[in-house]
Amino acid sequence: MIEVTNQENEVVLKPGGNLTGNTVQELKEEFLKILADEKGTVTLDLENVEQIDPAGLAVLITAQNSFNEKGTELSMTNANGELLELFGLINLERFFKLD
């Protein structure tokens, strides 16, 4: 389950668990809704996420590219040390805005 908080020009998404092939479809659907609504900022709160598998990374990369094309900023917050290490190992820390 993903907790969604809408503010005037920002949406905060907070997944309830890991971003894996079994769970990432809901996140993808939320991203598509946000793209249609043309919000200015999207924050993905990773506080409850311990793991991201290749399917989860694919959704995040696709979303980042789509948001960039629309002029929407995607940032991620509250990533644990393992996730930050993963992003660093595959050179995604430069691709994603991590707070």
C-alpha positions as CSV (number, residue, x, y, z in Angstrom):
1,M,0.0,0.0,0.0
2,I,1.2,3.5,-0.8
3,E,0.2,6.5,1.3
4,V,-0.4,9.5,-1.0
5,T,-0.4,13.1,0.3
6,N,-1.5,15.7,-2.2
7,Q,-0.5,19.3,-1.6
8,E,-1.1,22.2,-4.0
9,N,1.9,21.6,-6.2
10,E,3.5,18.6,-4.6
11,V,2.7,14.9,-4.1
12,V,4.3,12.8,-1.5
13,L,4.3,9.0,-2.0
14,K,5.2,6.7,0.9
15,P,5.3,3.0,0.0
16,G,4.4,0.7,2.9
17,G,7.2,-1.7,2.1
18,N,9.8,-2.9,-0.4
19,L,9.7,-2.0,-4.1
20,T,9.8,-5.4,-5.8
21,G,8.2,-7.0,-8.8
22,N,5.3,-8.1,-6.6
23,T,4.5,-4.6,-5.3
24,V,5.8,-2.0,-7.7
25,Q,2.7,-1.9,-10.0
26,E,0.8,0.3,-7.5
27,L,3.7,2.8,-7.5
28,K,3.8,2.8,-11.3
29,E,0.1,3.6,-11.3
30,E,0.5,6.4,-8.9
31,F,3.3,7.9,-11.0
32,L,1.1,7.7,-14.1
33,K,-1.7,9.6,-12.2
34,I,0.8,12.3,-11.2
35,L,2.1,12.7,-14.7
36,A,-1.5,13.3,-15.9
37,D,-2.1,15.8,-13.1
38,E,1.1,17.7,-13.9
39,K,2.2,18.4,-10.4
40,G,5.5,20.3,-10.0
41,T,7.2,18.2,-7.4
42,V,7.0,14.5,-6.4
43,T,8.7,13.2,-3.3
44,L,9.1,9.5,-2.8
45,D,9.5,8.8,1.0
46,L,11.5,5.6,1.3
47,E,11.2,5.3,5.1
48,N,9.5,1.9,5.0
49,V,11.5,0.5,2.0
50,E,14.3,-1.8,2.8
51,Q,14.8,-3.3,-0.6
52,I,14.4,-2.4,-4.3
53,D,14.8,-5.1,-6.9
54,P,15.4,-4.6,-10.6
55,A,11.7,-4.2,-11.3
56,G,11.5,-1.5,-8.7
57,L,14.6,0.2,-10.1
58,A,13.1,0.1,-13.6
59,V,10.0,1.8,-12.5
60,L,12.0,4.5,-10.7
61,I,14.2,5.2,-13.7
62,T,11.3,5.3,-16.1
63,A,9.4,7.6,-13.7
64,Q,12.5,9.9,-13.4
65,N,12.8,10.1,-17.2
66,S,9.1,10.8,-17.6
67,F,9.0,13.5,-14.9
68,N,12.1,15.1,-16.4
69,E,10.3,15.4,-19.8
70,K,7.3,17.1,-18.1
71,G,9.4,19.4,-16.0
72,T,8.4,17.7,-12.8
73,E,11.0,17.2,-10.1
74,L,11.2,13.7,-8.5
75,S,13.1,13.5,-5.3
76,M,13.6,10.7,-2.8
77,T,13.9,11.0,1.0
78,N,14.5,8.8,4.0
79,A,16.5,6.2,2.1
80,N,18.3,3.8,4.4
81,G,22.1,3.2,4.1
82,E,21.7,0.0,2.0
83,L,19.5,1.8,-0.6
84,L,22.0,4.7,-0.7
85,E,24.8,2.2,-1.2
86,L,22.8,0.5,-4.0
87,F,22.2,3.8,-5.8
88,G,25.9,4.5,-5.5
89,L,27.1,1.1,-6.8
90,I,25.1,1.5,-9.9
91,N,25.8,5.2,-10.3
92,L,22.2,6.3,-9.8
93,E,23.0,8.7,-7.0
94,R,23.7,11.3,-9.7
95,F,20.5,10.4,-11.6
96,F,18.1,10.7,-8.7
97,K,17.7,13.6,-6.3
98,L,18.3,12.0,-2.9
99,D,17.5,14.0,0.3
